[in-house]
Amino acid sequence: MDTDGNLVGKDDTEAQVQQVYANPATARAAAGSGLEHVVEATVYLTDLTDLAAFRGVRDAHQDAQHPPACSLVGAAGLVHPDFRVEIDAPAVVPSAG
């Protein structure tokens, strides 16, 4: 969903993956963290043939030399019937000193 609560990319996995990477960026930045501080990721795909699209977007957003631990789960469905992907990716907030 975008910031207005609208579905992004109904049948477009790449657009949805872009959005799930974009959504938490503001919250992480406000906390003094960022994608580089993600400690692990669990990815849920409703169609495992979307794996290549997910990887393409993921690789554009994270450091391939230092990726977080990652698990992939094939899901029969997500909270909204048009969601194709969900990512749970907790991050740490680095200390200031």
C-alpha positions as CSV (number, residue, x, y, z in Angstrom):
1,M,0.0,0.0,0.0
2,D,1.2,3.5,-0.6
3,T,1.1,6.3,2.0
4,D,-2.5,7.1,1.0
5,G,-3.6,3.5,1.6
6,N,-3.9,2.6,-2.1
7,L,-2.8,-0.8,-3.5
8,V,0.4,-0.5,-5.5
9,G,1.0,-2.9,-8.5
10,K,-2.0,-5.2,-8.4
11,D,-0.5,-7.7,-10.8
12,D,3.1,-6.2,-10.7
13,T,5.4,-8.0,-8.2
14,E,8.3,-5.7,-9.0
15,A,6.2,-2.6,-8.1
16,Q,5.0,-4.2,-4.9
17,V,8.5,-5.1,-3.9
18,Q,9.6,-1.5,-4.6
19,Q,6.8,-0.4,-2.3
20,V,7.6,-2.8,0.6
21,Y,11.2,-1.5,0.5
22,A,10.0,2.2,0.4
23,N,7.4,2.0,3.1
24,P,9.6,1.6,6.2
25,A,12.3,4.0,4.9
26,T,10.8,7.1,6.5
27,A,10.4,5.3,9.9
28,R,13.9,4.0,9.8
29,A,15.4,7.4,8.9
30,A,13.4,9.1,11.6
31,A,14.9,6.6,14.1
32,G,18.4,7.1,12.8
33,S,18.6,3.8,11.0
34,G,18.4,2.6,7.4
35,L,18.3,-0.4,5.2
36,E,21.9,-1.1,5.9
37,H,21.0,-1.8,9.5
38,V,18.4,-4.5,8.7
39,V,19.5,-7.6,10.7
40,E,17.4,-10.2,9.0
41,A,14.5,-10.4,6.5
42,T,11.7,-12.8,6.1
43,V,10.1,-12.6,2.7
44,Y,6.6,-14.0,1.9
45,L,5.8,-14.5,-1.8
46,T,2.4,-15.8,-2.9
47,D,3.9,-17.0,-6.2
48,L,7.4,-18.4,-6.1
49,T,7.9,-17.7,-9.8
50,D,8.1,-14.0,-8.6
51,L,11.5,-14.8,-7.0
52,A,13.5,-13.3,-9.8
53,A,11.5,-10.0,-9.7
54,F,12.0,-9.9,-5.9
55,R,15.7,-10.5,-6.2
56,G,16.1,-7.8,-8.8
57,V,14.6,-5.1,-6.6
58,R,16.3,-6.4,-3.5
59,D,19.7,-6.3,-5.1
60,A,19.1,-2.7,-6.1
61,H,18.3,-1.8,-2.4
62,Q,20.8,-3.7,-0.3
63,D,24.5,-4.2,-0.2
64,A,25.2,-7.6,-1.9
65,Q,28.5,-7.8,0.0
66,H,26.8,-7.6,3.4
67,P,23.2,-8.8,3.1
68,P,21.1,-9.5,6.1
69,A,20.2,-13.1,6.9
70,C,17.1,-13.9,4.8
71,S,14.4,-16.5,4.7
72,L,11.9,-17.0,1.9
73,V,8.4,-18.4,2.6
74,G,5.9,-19.4,-0.1
75,A,2.5,-18.2,1.2
76,A,-0.9,-19.3,0.1
77,G,-2.2,-15.7,0.7
78,L,-1.5,-12.5,2.5
79,V,-3.7,-10.1,4.4
80,H,-5.0,-8.5,1.2
81,P,-5.9,-10.8,-1.8
82,D,-3.9,-8.7,-4.2
83,F,-0.7,-8.6,-2.1
84,R,2.0,-10.6,-3.8
85,V,4.8,-9.9,-1.4
86,E,5.4,-9.0,2.3
87,I,8.7,-8.5,4.0
88,D,9.4,-8.5,7.7
89,A,12.8,-6.8,8.2
90,P,13.7,-5.5,11.6
91,A,16.6,-3.1,11.9
92,V,18.9,-1.9,14.6
93,V,19.4,1.8,15.5
94,P,23.1,2.4,15.7
95,S,24.4,4.0,18.9
96,A,25.5,7.7,18.7
97,G,28.7,7.2,20.6
